Amino acid sequence: MKIIRLAIVICLMVTMAACSSSNSDKGTEPAGGSTTPSTTQPTNGNSESSDKIKITKEQYAKINNGMTYQEVTDIVGGEGEVITESGEKGSDMYGIGVMYEGEGGVGASANFVFIGDKLQTKTQFGLE
């Protein structure tokens, strides 16, 4: 039950962050501990590659709940922008919301919520 509540909270946070201004401060470090997980984690949108990566509707359709962040990045071709984060990195309850700009019209995007490095929720808007 706690995982479902956490997933809902993170999903709401992702939605609110996606609706906020695109000129947000990308230079801040995320909250969390210094423990490094054994799997690849997103870079908080600071890499140049995340600015160029755009997700298509076909790529989005290949992504399923339960996948790891690494599996998603392999499908999309790079890392997305971390727009929300909760918990301590490396823990089973560490949650992140990741957004990719999308191929399509203005505002096209896809959002993914990972808890414990497993995809819990995915949403998209305007992907083509």
N, C-alpha and C positions, 0 to 999 in steps of 0.2 A: 504494500500500500504506500510506503514511503517513496518508493521508486516512481510510482505513478504520480504522486503529488509533486515530486521534484521535477519530473518530466513536464508536467503541466506548467509549473512555475517557469522553468527554463524556456518552454515554448512561448509563453506570454512575453518573457523578456526578449526573446529573439524577434517576435512580432513588433514589439515596441521599438526596439533598436533599428529594425529594418525600416520603420516608418519615420525615424528621426532624420535630421539633416545629414546629407552625405558629406558635409564638410566637418565632420567630427574630428577630434584630436586623436590621431592614430599613433602618436608617439609615446603613449603611456604604457607601462608594464601592467600585466594582469595581476589580480590578487591571487594569492595561493602560496603554498609552500615551495621549498626548493627541491623537493624530491622529484627526480626525473623518472617518468614511467618507462617501462621497457618497450613500449610501442611509440611510434611516431606521433607527435602532437603538433597541432597547428602553430604557426609562428606569430599569431596576433596581427596578421595583415601587414607586417612591416617589410616583407620581401617584395621585390619588384615583380616576381612571377605571379603573385596573387592579384596584382593590378591588371594583368594581361589575360588571366584565365577567365574564360566565359563558359558557362555550362549550357548545353543544348537540351531540348526536350527529350531527345533520344538517350543522352547520357543519364538524365534524370530518371528515365523509365528503368534503367538497368540497376539503379541503386535501391536496395531493400533494407528494411529494418533488420537489425542484428549484425550488419556489416561493421567492420572496424573503420576508423578514420583513414587508415592506410589504403584499404580497399576502395573507399570513396575517392581518394586523391588519385589512385591509379586509373579509375574510370574517367574522371574529369580531366586529368592531366596536370594537376597541380593543387596547391593548397588554397583554401578560401580564407576569408577574413573572419577572425574570431570577433564576434560582436557581443558575446556574453560568456561569463565563466562563473562557476560556483564550486565550492569545495576545495580540497587539497589535491594538487596534481599527484597522480599515481594511486590514489585511493579508488575503491570501487564506486564511490559516490561522487567522484569528480565529474562535473558536467560542463559542457561547452556548447555554445551555439555558434555555428559557422554559416556564413553567407557567401554565396557566389553570385556575381553579376551574371545575367543571362543573355543568351542570344535571343533577340526579339525586340519588342517595342520599348519605349521609355519605361523604366522601372522594372524591367524583367529581371527576376532573381529567383534563387532557390535557397532555402534555409534548411539546415540540418541540426538536430540536437543529439549529442552523444552523451551518454552517461556510462562511466566505466569503460570507455573506448568502444561502446556498442551503439549503433544508431538506434534511437528510440522513436524519433519523429522526423518527417520530412514534409516540406511545403514548397510550393512554387507559385509564381505569379508571372504570367505573360510569356512563358518560354515558347520558343518556336523551333 
